[in-house]
Amino acid sequence: MLQLERSAYPAFWAMAGLFVALTLSACAHGEAPNPTAQKRPPVPVLVAKAEKTTVPQRLTAIGTVQAYSTVGVKAQIGGEVVGVHFREGQEVKKGQLLFTIDPRPFKAALDQAKANRDRTAAQHKLAVAEAKRWDVMFKVHAASSEQYDQAQSTAEALKANLEADQAAVQTAELNLQYTRISSPIDGRAGNLNLNAGNIAKANSDTPMVVLNQIRPIYVQFSVPEKDLPEIRRRVETGSLPVTANPPNQPETISIGTLSFIDNSVDATTGTIQFKGLFPNQEERLWPGEFVNVTLTLEERPDTVVVPSQAVQTGQTGNFVYVVGPDMTAQIRPVTTGATLEGKTVIERGLKGQETVITDGQLLLVPGASVRIKQGLGGGQGVMS
């Protein structure tokens, strides 16, 4: 038995050597040592087309709505308020009667001023006649110079008194007019601070009501000072459109034009103030509210854009996966621009009409086969 076991060793090593030789030979011919290895299956992805479109160059900011004009209505005379002719929050027109102050004391003052004027007018008339008589007598040496001078002086003094009385009549007429307080602008009334029966004070610290003109209306906003030269250059060639919408209502957009550039930069914030003027006929904008503001500087035609989710970031910069004719994914380095409404501008790297991958990039490597989950419906593959 021992002799038979020893004789088996040469045969075992011969067979082992043959197996190693066959393995090395297979490797030398490029064959995988694992015969069960299979090709990787296509990666399911969503895709979209790179589009050429007109893209606006825009600046965005947070703005504050301001009334076109604000008037605090105050009484110019004191007296009892006997009439309020509007409701709080009501829209009023220019010239519309708002308040009535008791006119009786002022009517009496006017009557008295007119009576004083008429009395002085009669005295002046008599004094003028007397002065003429003394003038004739003085010329024929029948009166002294003192008598002549006295008559002339009396006539002149009464003339001055008559002018003062006439001014008093005009003042009394104005005071009577001030008992009717009308709206100086078209606007909307705010909170009513004086009701009928209250005593109005002349030029009081607290207005009787505040009126805001909201058609048209201003939106004030600020942008960094670095954008000022470009904005000024654009303004010189024409008006710049401005849009505004409340943050919670992106679909409610109001359109206006840039109407004001401040004359200095705020040194504290490094920004400069602007105002846009909006017609606001539908009263979408309300004084005091915060809005999202977009200032459009120009329109860029034939600009390539892709859905923002197609843009990936790698060690060497931004890139997108492009699906080739052979249904493989290839990396395309790109230079990106602004992002607008879910789409990113591609400055360099795409020419348009390329099919880019928008979902499934994490499973991809360059050259990997892909399968579109559903055809290009509306320019983008959708989940089936």
C-alpha positions as CSV (number, residue, x, y, z in Angstrom):
1,M,0.0,0.0,0.0
2,L,2.8,2.4,0.8
3,Q,4.4,1.8,-2.5
4,L,1.0,2.5,-4.4
5,E,0.5,5.8,-2.5
6,R,4.0,7.0,-3.4
7,S,3.4,6.2,-7.0
8,A,0.2,8.3,-7.1
9,Y,2.0,11.6,-6.4
10,P,3.5,12.1,-9.9
11,A,0.0,11.7,-11.4
12,F,-1.6,14.3,-9.0
13,W,1.0,16.9,-9.7
14,A,0.8,16.3,-13.4
15,M,-3.0,16.9,-13.4
16,A,-2.6,20.1,-11.2
17,G,0.0,21.4,-13.6
18,L,-2.3,20.8,-16.6
19,F,-5.2,22.8,-14.8
20,V,-2.9,25.7,-14.1
21,A,-1.6,25.7,-17.7
22,L,-5.2,25.7,-19.1
23,T,-6.2,28.6,-16.8
24,L,-3.2,30.7,-17.8
25,S,-3.9,30.0,-21.4
26,A,-7.5,31.2,-21.1
27,C,-6.4,34.4,-19.3
28,A,-3.8,35.0,-22.1
29,H,-6.6,34.9,-24.7
30,G,-8.7,37.5,-22.7
31,E,-11.3,35.2,-21.3
32,A,-12.8,35.8,-17.9
33,P,-11.9,33.1,-15.4
34,N,-15.6,33.2,-14.2
35,P,-17.7,31.6,-16.8
36,T,-21.0,32.8,-15.0
37,A,-20.2,36.5,-15.5
38,Q,-22.9,38.5,-17.4
39,K,-23.2,41.9,-19.0
40,R,-24.7,44.7,-16.8
41,P,-28.4,45.4,-17.6
42,P,-29.5,48.9,-18.9
43,V,-30.1,51.5,-16.2
44,P,-33.7,52.9,-16.2
45,V,-33.7,56.7,-16.5
46,L,-35.8,59.8,-17.2
47,V,-34.8,62.1,-20.0
48,A,-35.5,65.5,-21.5
49,K,-34.5,67.5,-24.5
50,A,-32.0,70.4,-24.3
51,E,-34.0,73.3,-25.7
52,K,-33.2,76.6,-27.4
53,T,-35.4,79.4,-26.2
54,T,-35.4,83.1,-25.3
55,V,-34.2,83.6,-21.7
56,P,-34.6,86.9,-19.9
57,Q,-31.7,88.3,-17.9
58,R,-33.3,89.1,-14.5
59,L,-32.5,90.5,-11.1
60,T,-34.7,89.4,-8.1
61,A,-35.3,91.1,-4.8
62,I,-37.8,91.5,-2.0
63,G,-39.8,94.6,-2.3
64,T,-42.3,96.7,-0.2
65,V,-45.5,98.1,-1.7
66,Q,-46.0,101.8,-1.2
67,A,-48.9,104.0,-1.9
68,Y,-48.5,106.3,-4.9
69,S,-49.5,109.2,-2.6
70,T,-50.6,109.4,1.0
71,V,-52.6,112.2,2.6
72,G,-53.4,112.7,6.2
73,V,-56.7,114.7,6.2
74,K,-56.7,117.4,8.9
75,A,-59.1,120.2,9.8
76,Q,-57.8,123.8,9.0
77,I,-60.2,125.2,11.5
78,G,-61.6,124.1,14.9
79,G,-65.2,123.1,15.5
80,E,-67.7,120.4,16.0
81,V,-67.8,117.6,13.3
82,V,-71.5,117.5,12.3
83,G,-71.2,115.2,9.3
84,V,-69.0,112.2,8.1
85,H,-69.8,111.4,4.5
86,F,-67.9,108.2,3.8
87,R,-67.2,104.8,5.3
88,E,-63.9,103.4,6.6
89,G,-62.1,101.6,3.8
90,Q,-64.3,103.2,1.1
91,E,-62.8,104.3,-2.2
92,V,-63.2,108.1,-2.5
93,K,-62.8,110.4,-5.5
94,K,-60.9,113.7,-5.7
95,G,-63.2,116.5,-4.5
96,Q,-65.6,114.2,-2.7
97,L,-67.0,115.6,0.5
98,L,-65.6,113.8,3.6
99,F,-66.4,115.9,6.7
100,T,-68.6,118.8,7.6
101,I,-67.7,121.1,10.5
102,D,-70.5,123.2,12.1
103,P,-70.5,126.2,9.8
104,R,-72.7,128.5,11.9
105,P,-70.0,130.3,13.9
106,F,-68.0,130.9,10.7
107,K,-71.1,132.2,8.8
108,A,-71.7,134.7,11.6
109,A,-68.0,135.8,11.5
110,L,-68.3,136.3,7.7
111,D,-71.5,138.4,8.2
112,Q,-69.7,140.5,10.8
113,A,-66.6,141.0,8.6
114,K,-68.8,142.1,5.7
115,A,-70.6,144.6,7.9
116,N,-67.3,146.1,9.1
117,R,-66.2,146.3,5.5
118,D,-69.4,148.1,4.4
119,R,-69.1,150.6,7.3
120,T,-65.5,151.4,6.5
121,A,-66.4,151.8,2.8
122,A,-69.0,154.4,3.7
123,Q,-66.6,156.3,5.9
124,H,-64.0,156.1,3.2
125,K,-66.4,157.5,0.7
126,L,-67.2,160.5,2.9
127,A,-63.6,161.1,3.7
128,V,-62.7,161.1,0.0
129,A,-65.4,163.8,-0.7
130,E,-64.1,165.9,2.2
131,A,-60.6,165.6,1.0
132,K,-61.7,166.9,-2.5
133,R,-63.5,169.9,-0.9
134,W,-60.5,170.8,1.2
135,D,-58.3,170.5,-1.9
136,V,-60.4,173.1,-3.7
137,M,-60.4,175.4,-0.8
138,F,-56.6,175.0,-0.3
139,K,-56.0,175.9,-3.9
140,V,-57.9,179.2,-3.5
141,H,-56.2,179.9,-0.2
142,A,-59.4,179.4,1.7
143,A,-57.9,176.6,3.9
144,S,-54.7,176.1,5.6
145,S,-52.2,173.4,4.7
146,E,-52.9,171.7,8.0
147,Q,-56.6,171.3,7.2
148,Y,-55.7,170.0,3.7
149,D,-53.2,167.5,5.1
150,Q,-55.7,166.3,7.7
151,A,-58.4,165.6,5.2
152,Q,-56.0,163.7,2.9
153,S,-54.6,161.7,5.8
154,T,-58.1,160.7,7.0
155,A,-59.1,159.5,3.5
156,E,-55.9,157.5,3.1
157,A,-56.3,155.9,6.6
158,L,-59.9,154.9,5.8
159,K,-58.8,153.4,2.5
160,A,-56.3,151.2,4.3
161,N,-59.0,150.2,6.8
162,L,-61.2,149.3,3.9
163,E,-58.5,147.1,2.5
164,A,-58.0,145.4,5.9
165,D,-61.7,144.8,6.2
166,Q,-61.8,143.3,2.7
167,A,-59.0,140.9,3.7
168,A,-61.0,140.0,6.9
169,V,-64.0,139.2,4.7
170,Q,-61.8,136.9,2.5
171,T,-60.4,135.1,5.6
172,A,-63.9,134.6,6.9
173,E,-65.0,133.2,3.6
174,L,-62.1,130.8,3.6
175,N,-62.9,129.7,7.1
176,L,-66.5,129.0,6.0
177,Q,-65.2,127.0,3.1
178,Y,-62.9,125.0,5.5
179,T,-66.0,123.7,7.2
180,R,-66.5,121.3,4.2
181,I,-63.5,119.0,4.0
182,S,-63.1,117.2,0.6
183,S,-60.7,114.6,-0.6
184,P,-57.6,116.0,-2.3
185,I,-56.9,112.7,-4.2
186,D,-58.5,109.6,-5.6
187,G,-57.7,107.0,-3.0
188,R,-59.0,104.6,-0.4
189,A,-59.9,105.8,3.1
190,G,-58.3,104.2,6.2
191,N,-59.3,104.2,9.8
192,L,-61.7,106.9,10.9
193,N,-60.3,108.9,13.8
194,L,-63.1,111.4,14.3
195,N,-66.8,110.7,14.3
196,A,-69.7,113.1,14.1
197,G,-70.0,114.9,17.4
198,N,-66.3,115.1,18.1
199,I,-64.5,118.4,18.2
200,A,-61.9,118.9,15.5
201,K,-58.8,120.9,16.2
202,A,-57.1,123.0,13.6
203,N,-54.0,121.2,12.2
204,S,-54.1,118.5,14.9
205,D,-51.2,116.0,15.3
206,T,-53.6,113.1,14.5
207,P,-55.3,113.2,11.1
208,M,-59.0,112.7,10.9
209,V,-58.4,110.0,8.3
210,V,-55.5,108.8,6.1
211,L,-56.1,108.4,2.3
212,N,-53.9,106.2,0.2
213,Q,-53.8,106.4,-3.6
214,I,-53.2,102.8,-4.8
215,R,-54.0,103.1,-8.5
216,P,-51.2,103.5,-9.6
217,I,-48.9,102.2,-6.9
218,Y,-45.2,101.9,-6.1
219,V,-43.1,98.9,-5.2
220,Q,-39.8,99.8,-3.6
221,F,-36.8,97.4,-3.7
222,S,-33.0,97.3,-3.5
223,V,-30.3,95.6,-5.5
224,P,-26.5,95.3,-5.0
225,E,-24.6,98.3,-6.2
226,K,-22.6,96.1,-8.6
227,D,-25.7,95.9,-10.8
228,L,-26.2,99.6,-11.0
229,P,-24.1,100.3,-14.2
230,E,-25.9,97.6,-16.1
231,I,-29.3,98.9,-15.0
232,R,-28.4,102.5,-15.9
233,R,-27.2,101.4,-19.3
234,R,-30.4,99.6,-20.0
235,V,-32.6,102.5,-18.8
236,E,-30.9,104.8,-21.3
237,T,-32.1,102.6,-24.2
238,G,-35.7,102.2,-23.0
239,S,-38.0,101.3,-20.0
240,L,-37.3,98.2,-18.0
241,P,-40.2,95.9,-17.0
242,V,-40.7,95.0,-13.4
243,T,-42.9,92.2,-12.0
244,A,-44.2,91.7,-8.5
245,N,-46.2,89.1,-6.7
246,P,-46.9,88.1,-3.1
247,P,-44.6,85.3,-1.9
248,N,-47.6,82.9,-1.3
249,Q,-49.2,83.7,-4.6
250,P,-46.6,83.1,-7.4
251,E,-49.3,83.0,-10.0
252,T,-50.6,86.5,-9.2
253,I,-48.1,88.6,-11.1
254,S,-48.4,92.4,-11.5
255,I,-46.5,94.1,-14.3
256,G,-45.0,97.6,-14.1
257,T,-42.0,99.6,-15.2
258,L,-38.9,100.9,-13.4
259,S,-39.7,104.5,-12.5
260,F,-37.1,105.6,-9.9
261,I,-33.4,105.1,-9.2
262,D,-32.1,106.6,-5.9
263,N,-29.4,109.3,-6.1
264,S,-27.0,107.5,-3.7
265,V,-25.9,104.0,-2.6
266,D,-26.6,103.0,1.0
267,A,-23.1,102.7,2.4
268,T,-24.3,100.4,5.2
269,T,-25.8,97.7,3.0
270,G,-24.0,98.3,-0.3
271,T,-27.3,98.4,-2.1
272,I,-29.3,101.1,-4.1
273,Q,-33.0,101.7,-3.9
274,F,-35.3,101.5,-6.9
275,K,-39.1,101.9,-7.4
276,G,-41.4,100.3,-9.9
277,L,-44.6,101.9,-11.0
278,F,-47.6,99.6,-11.4
279,P,-51.1,100.5,-12.8
280,N,-52.7,98.2,-10.1
281,Q,-56.1,98.4,-11.7
282,E,-57.1,95.1,-10.1
283,E,-55.7,96.2,-6.7
284,R,-53.5,93.1,-6.4
285,L,-50.8,95.1,-4.6
286,W,-51.6,96.6,-1.2
287,P,-49.6,99.3,0.6
288,G,-47.2,97.8,3.2
289,E,-47.1,94.2,1.9
290,F,-43.9,92.4,1.0
291,V,-43.6,91.0,-2.6
292,N,-41.1,89.2,-4.8
293,V,-39.7,91.6,-7.4
294,T,-38.1,90.7,-10.7
295,L,-36.4,93.3,-12.8
296,T,-35.8,92.2,-16.4
297,L,-32.7,93.7,-18.0
298,E,-32.8,91.9,-21.4
299,E,-34.1,89.0,-23.5
300,R,-31.5,86.5,-24.7
301,P,-32.7,84.5,-27.8
302,D,-31.5,81.0,-28.8
303,T,-30.2,80.2,-25.3
304,V,-29.8,76.5,-24.5
305,V,-31.6,75.4,-21.3
306,V,-32.1,72.0,-19.6
307,P,-34.1,71.0,-16.6
308,S,-32.1,71.9,-13.5
309,Q,-32.1,68.3,-12.2
310,A,-30.1,67.2,-15.2
311,V,-27.1,69.2,-14.1
312,Q,-24.7,67.3,-11.9
313,T,-21.6,68.5,-10.0
314,G,-18.3,66.5,-10.1
315,Q,-14.7,67.1,-9.1
316,T,-13.9,69.0,-12.3
317,G,-17.2,71.1,-12.4
318,N,-20.7,70.7,-13.7
319,F,-21.7,68.1,-16.2
320,V,-24.8,66.3,-17.7
321,Y,-25.3,62.8,-19.0
322,V,-26.2,62.8,-22.7
323,V,-27.9,59.7,-24.2
324,G,-26.2,58.8,-27.4
325,P,-27.7,57.1,-30.5
326,D,-26.5,53.7,-29.2
327,M,-28.5,54.3,-25.9
328,T,-25.4,54.7,-23.8
329,A,-24.8,57.5,-21.3
330,Q,-21.9,59.9,-22.0
331,I,-20.6,62.6,-19.7
332,R,-20.7,66.1,-21.2
333,P,-19.0,68.9,-19.2
334,V,-21.0,72.1,-19.2
335,T,-20.8,75.7,-18.1
336,T,-24.0,76.8,-16.4
337,G,-25.7,80.2,-16.1
338,A,-28.8,81.4,-14.4
339,T,-31.6,79.2,-13.1
340,L,-35.1,80.2,-14.0
341,E,-38.4,78.4,-13.3
342,G,-36.8,75.0,-12.9
343,K,-34.5,75.3,-15.9
344,T,-30.8,76.1,-16.0
345,V,-29.0,78.0,-18.7
346,I,-26.2,76.1,-20.4
347,E,-23.6,78.7,-21.5
348,R,-21.2,76.1,-23.0
349,G,-21.2,72.3,-23.6
350,L,-24.6,71.7,-25.4
351,K,-25.9,73.0,-28.7
352,G,-29.6,72.1,-28.2
353,Q,-31.7,69.1,-29.0
354,E,-29.4,66.7,-27.1
355,T,-31.2,64.2,-24.9
356,V,-30.1,64.6,-21.3
357,I,-30.8,62.4,-18.3
358,T,-32.8,64.0,-15.6
359,D,-33.2,61.1,-13.2
360,G,-31.2,58.0,-12.5
361,Q,-27.7,59.5,-12.6
362,L,-26.6,57.8,-9.4
363,L,-26.6,54.4,-11.1
364,L,-24.7,55.5,-14.2
365,V,-21.1,55.3,-15.3
366,P,-19.7,56.7,-18.6
367,G,-20.7,54.3,-21.4
368,A,-23.4,52.5,-19.4
369,S,-26.5,51.3,-21.3
370,V,-29.7,53.1,-20.4
371,R,-33.4,52.4,-20.8
372,I,-35.9,55.3,-20.9
373,K,-38.7,54.5,-18.5
374,Q,-41.2,56.0,-20.9
375,G,-40.7,57.8,-24.3
376,L,-40.1,61.5,-24.6
377,G,-43.6,62.6,-23.7
378,G,-43.7,66.3,-24.0
379,G,-39.9,66.5,-24.0
380,Q,-39.4,64.5,-20.8
381,G,-39.6,60.8,-19.9
382,V,-42.1,60.1,-17.2
383,M,-42.3,57.3,-14.7
384,S,-44.3,54.4,-16.1
